[in-house]
Amino acid sequence: MTLIEVAPVLGTELDEPVTLLVESLRDGEPVPGACGERFRRAVEAGELEVLAARKQNHVVGVAVLAYRLSVSLGGTFASIEDLYVRPEARGEGVGRALLEAIGERCAVRGISYVEAQVKEDEAELFYVALGYEPERGVRVLSKSLTIIDQHRRR
């Protein structure tokens, strides 16, 4: 079995992990330029952290963490915004290595609560097998909003 290395990425090193996310989670549809720039600034500011899992110097998995303050928790928590492992690398411990690295990164920051939202049953089973617990009584609600073009409002 090949060693899996997980490390945070910054600057130009973001290109390969972000490309993997775009290819897999956005079906290759590029992220709008302004969003990509905001993403990079959030990583530079420490609001987001991108972890890349590599095998033989190739990115085989990516996790994006968001760090947020919560009044109800009385501190900072982490949210796993995206976690993706290439299909050919699944079942090889890549996802486990990413979640272990997330735990280590959070411990260093003094964060004791990490959440993840999943769509597929298989993803839920993966997280549960690694110690995550379903939140009882919590429901996720969403609403799509119309974006107002600030340039046209003048």
C-alpha positions as CSV (number, residue, x, y, z in Angstrom):
1,M,0.0,0.0,0.0
2,T,1.3,3.4,-1.0
3,L,1.8,6.1,1.7
4,I,-0.8,8.9,1.7
5,E,0.4,12.3,2.6
6,V,-2.0,15.0,3.7
7,A,-1.0,18.6,3.9
8,P,-2.6,22.1,3.7
9,V,-2.1,23.9,0.5
10,L,-1.7,27.6,-0.2
11,G,-1.0,30.0,-3.2
12,T,-0.3,28.4,-6.5
13,E,-0.4,24.9,-4.8
14,L,-4.2,25.4,-4.7
15,D,-4.5,25.0,-8.5
16,E,-4.4,21.1,-8.6
17,P,-6.7,20.5,-5.6
18,V,-9.3,23.1,-6.7
19,T,-9.2,21.7,-10.3
20,L,-10.0,18.3,-8.9
21,L,-13.0,19.7,-7.0
22,V,-14.2,21.6,-10.1
23,E,-14.0,18.5,-12.2
24,S,-15.8,16.3,-9.8
25,L,-18.3,18.5,-7.9
26,R,-19.1,21.0,-10.7
27,D,-18.9,18.6,-13.6
28,G,-16.0,20.6,-15.1
29,E,-18.0,23.9,-15.1
30,P,-15.5,26.5,-14.0
31,V,-15.9,28.5,-10.8
32,P,-16.8,32.2,-11.7
33,G,-13.6,34.3,-11.6
34,A,-14.8,36.5,-8.6
35,C,-15.7,33.3,-6.6
36,G,-12.3,31.8,-7.3
37,E,-10.5,35.0,-6.1
38,R,-12.7,35.2,-3.0
39,F,-11.9,31.5,-2.3
40,R,-8.1,32.2,-2.5
41,R,-8.4,35.3,-0.3
42,A,-10.4,33.2,2.3
43,V,-7.7,30.6,2.3
44,E,-5.0,33.2,2.7
45,A,-7.0,34.8,5.6
46,G,-7.3,31.4,7.3
47,E,-11.1,31.3,7.1
48,L,-10.9,28.3,4.8
49,E,-8.3,25.6,4.7
50,V,-7.6,23.2,1.8
51,L,-6.1,19.9,2.6
52,A,-4.7,17.8,-0.3
53,A,-4.1,14.0,0.0
54,R,-1.3,12.9,-2.2
55,K,-0.1,9.5,-3.3
56,Q,3.1,9.4,-5.3
57,N,3.0,13.2,-5.7
58,H,-0.5,13.1,-7.3
59,V,-3.5,14.7,-5.6
60,V,-6.0,11.9,-5.0
61,G,-8.3,13.6,-2.5
62,V,-9.2,17.1,-1.2
63,A,-11.0,18.5,1.8
64,V,-12.1,22.1,2.3
65,L,-12.6,23.3,5.9
66,A,-14.4,26.5,6.9
67,Y,-13.7,27.9,10.3
68,R,-16.6,29.8,11.9
69,L,-17.5,31.5,15.2
70,S,-20.6,30.3,16.9
71,V,-22.4,32.0,19.8
72,S,-24.3,28.9,20.7
73,L,-21.0,26.8,20.9
74,G,-19.2,29.7,22.5
75,G,-16.2,29.4,20.2
76,T,-15.0,28.4,16.8
77,F,-16.1,25.2,14.9
78,A,-15.1,23.7,11.7
79,S,-17.3,22.7,8.8
80,I,-16.2,20.2,6.2
81,E,-17.4,22.1,3.1
82,D,-16.1,19.6,0.5
83,L,-14.4,16.3,0.7
84,Y,-13.7,14.4,-2.4
85,V,-11.6,11.3,-3.2
86,R,-10.9,10.2,-6.8
87,P,-12.9,7.1,-7.6
88,E,-9.8,5.0,-8.4
89,A,-8.4,5.9,-4.9
90,R,-11.5,5.1,-2.9
91,G,-11.2,2.2,-0.4
92,E,-7.4,2.9,0.0
93,G,-7.6,5.0,3.2
94,V,-7.5,8.4,1.5
95,G,-10.8,9.7,3.0
96,R,-9.7,8.3,6.4
97,A,-6.4,10.2,6.1
98,L,-8.1,13.4,5.2
99,L,-10.5,13.1,8.2
100,E,-7.6,12.3,10.5
101,A,-5.7,15.4,9.2
102,I,-8.8,17.5,9.8
103,G,-9.0,16.3,13.4
104,E,-5.3,17.1,13.9
105,R,-5.7,20.6,12.3
106,C,-8.7,21.3,14.5
107,A,-7.0,20.2,17.7
108,V,-4.1,22.6,17.0
109,R,-6.6,25.4,16.6
110,G,-8.5,24.5,19.8
111,I,-11.6,23.4,17.9
112,S,-13.6,20.5,19.4
113,Y,-16.6,20.4,17.1
114,V,-16.5,19.5,13.4
115,E,-19.6,19.1,11.2
116,A,-20.2,17.7,7.8
117,Q,-23.3,17.7,5.7
118,V,-23.8,14.8,3.3
119,K,-26.3,13.9,0.6
120,E,-25.6,10.2,-0.1
121,D,-26.2,7.4,2.4
122,E,-22.8,6.0,1.5
123,A,-21.1,9.2,2.6
124,E,-23.0,9.2,5.9
125,L,-21.9,5.6,6.5
126,F,-18.3,6.7,5.8
127,Y,-18.4,9.5,8.4
128,V,-20.3,7.4,11.0
129,A,-17.7,4.6,10.6
130,L,-15.0,7.2,11.5
131,G,-16.8,8.4,14.7
132,Y,-19.1,11.2,13.4
133,E,-22.6,11.1,14.8
134,P,-25.8,12.2,13.1
135,E,-27.2,15.3,14.7
136,R,-30.7,14.6,16.1
137,G,-33.3,17.3,15.7
138,V,-31.2,19.3,13.2
139,R,-32.6,20.0,9.8
140,V,-30.9,21.8,7.0
141,L,-33.0,24.3,5.1
142,S,-32.0,26.3,2.1
143,K,-33.4,29.0,-0.2
144,S,-32.1,30.2,-3.5
145,L,-31.9,34.0,-3.8
146,T,-31.7,36.3,-6.7
147,I,-28.4,38.0,-7.0
148,I,-28.5,41.8,-7.4
149,D,-26.0,43.1,-9.9
150,Q,-24.3,46.0,-7.9
151,H,-23.2,47.6,-11.1
152,R,-26.7,48.0,-12.4
153,R,-28.1,49.4,-9.2
154,R,-26.4,52.8,-9.6
